[in-house]
Amino acid sequence: MDASQLLDEGIGLATSGRLEEAATKLEESVRIDPNCAGAYVHLGRTYYRLKRMGDALTALRMAVQLNPRSPAAHKWLGVTLLTSEHPYDAISELQVAVGLDPDVASTYLGLYLAFHAIGRQVEAESALKKAKKLNPEIANDLAKMVFKVNEATERYKALADIMWSIAPLPGYYFF
């Protein structure tokens, strides 16, 4: 089986929630083709959903190294950095992702959460406004998430819970 077939199988398994199996297929894919940035993005996302943050960071950093123009790689590296309690690094990666593709509402959601985590409310509200403008259907969900973060005593745990809750949703996993 070639790397592309393994990648497709891994994506299918991840989409259906079979994350351990997906990780195995995606690991095999990058072993066969270590220059495929997209495979590293999907592997990093799968590790993220498995809460294997160190592995996710490694895979996503490799994706960025292989393709620095990949908005998905920068976005998910940013999200992973945020949930790993590195909000300043997360903001840098998420801003790169926005610069590469300014039309992804969930990237602005990540920026909102990162700015909110460090108390930069003006930037947080600006990012939230952009997310709502791009995808008005998520406005109610965003409002619930904002309330959850505002009420949390463990802010990073709340942020991680939010990002993990949206990770498997359609439109958040694939780019």
N, C-alpha and C positions, 0 to 999 in steps of 0.2 A: 504494500500500500504506500502511495506517495504522500508527501507532506500536505499537499492540498486536500486530499481525501481525508486525512487525519484531522486537519483543521475543520473541515466541514462537519465531520462526525463529532468533534469536540464541541463545536458551536451548538449543534443539535442537542447533544446531551446536556449542555449547560442550560439551554433554553427550556428543556423539560425538567430541570431541577436535579439532574443526576450529576452532581458537581464533582464528586471524587472520580467518577469514570471520565468526565469531561477533562479534568486536570490531567489524567493519565494520557488521554489521546492528544491533548495540546502539548504536553511535555514531549511526547514522541514526535509530534510535528516539528517543534523547534529543534529537536535533536537532529532530525533529518535535514531541515532547512533552517540553519541558525541565523539567516539573514532576512527572515520574514517578519517585519515589524508588526503586521496585523496579527500574526499568531501570538506574539508576545503580549499584545494588548488584550486579546481574548484570554490568554493564560493568566495575566495579571488580574483581570476582572473576575475570573473564576476563583483564583486564590483569595481575592478580596471577599467574595461571597462566602468562601470557606473560613473567613476570618484568619487567614494565614498572611498577616500584614507584611512580615519581612519578605516572604516569597513574592507577594504582590508588588512590593516596592522594587525588588530586584528585576522582575519581569517587565514592569512598566518603565523603569529607567533604561532597560535594554531597548524597549520599543522606541523611546524618545531618541536614544543614541542612533538607532538604525534609521529612523525617519523623524527628524526634528520638525517636519512640517505636518505631522499627524495631530489634528486637534483632539482626537479620541485618546491618544497616548498621553498628551499633556493634561487633558481633563481628568482622566482616571488616576494619573499620578498625583494630581492636585487633590482629588477626593481622598485618595489613600493617605497622603501626607496629612490632610486635615484630620482624618479619623485616627491617625497615629500621633496626634497632638503636636503637629508642626504647622500651625496656621499661616505663618509668614511665608514659608516655602510653598504651601498650598496656594496661597494667593498668587505668587509668581507664576506657578504652572497654570492655574486657571486663567490668568490674564493672557498668557501665551495662547491658550486654547481659544479664548474669545477673539484674539487678534487673527487667528487662523480661520475661525468659523464663528462669526458673531450671531448666528441664527439658531443656536441650541439653547433652549430655555433651561435645561437642567444644568448647564455650565454656569449660568447666572445664579441658579439656586445654590450651587457649590460656593460661588463667590459670596453670596449673601451669608451663608453659614460661616464661612471663614472670617469675613469682616465682622460679623456679629460676635464671633468667638473672642476677638481681640478688642471689642468695644468701639469699633469704628462704624457707628450707626448711620452716618450720612452715606458712606459708601455701601453699607449693607442695604439700606433702603433703595438706593439707586439700582443695585443689582437685582433686588426683588421686583422693582418696577419693570425692569427690562424683561425678566423672566415672565411676568404676568402679561406683558405686551405681546411677547412671542407666542405664548400659549395660555390664553385666558382660561382654558378648561382646568388648568392646574391651580388656579388662584385659590380655590377653597382648600385644597390640600396644603398649599403653601401657608395659608393662614393658620391651619391646624399645627403645622410644623413650627411656625414662628412662636406660637403660644407654648408648645412643648419645650422649645429651647429656652424661652424666657422664664419658664417656671422651674427649670431644672437646676438642682444644686450642683450636679456633676455635668457641667456644660459639654465637655468632650464626649462623655458617654451618651448624652442626648443626641449630639451631632452624629456620632457613629450609628446609633440606633436608627436615626432618620435616614442616613445614607444607605444603611443595610436594608431598610424597609423598601426603598425605591429601586435598589439595584436590580431586582429581577423583573421590574415592570417593563412592558414593551415601550420602546422609545428611549429607554435609558441604557439598555445594554448594547444595542447595535447603533453604529454610526456610519 
